[in-house]
Amino acid sequence: MRLNREIETGPDKSQPVVYNLKNHLFSFELIFAIDNAFPGMWVKNDKGEVVYGSVQPEVKEGLEILQKMYNDRLILPSMV
């Protein structure tokens, strides 16, 4: 079985680059990734600890962006 996610080092070798190979084309992952938030994924934090991305503080800003997009009708209710 092949994993849906791969983690590799970014160009400056300091930040992980996370790809979700399963459904990245039609999701909102990039909105979260802008702020280094990775909901639904296990990632390493600044201390090197493995943490669940969905409960990290960085996710809040992505949720606020999505809420604004929904309220502005940029996201259709049928997409939710």
ABEGO torsion letter per residue (X at the ends): XBBABBBBBBAAGABBBBBBAAAAAABAAAAAAAAGBBBGBBBBBAAGBBBBAAABAAAAAAAAAAAAAAAAGABBAAAX
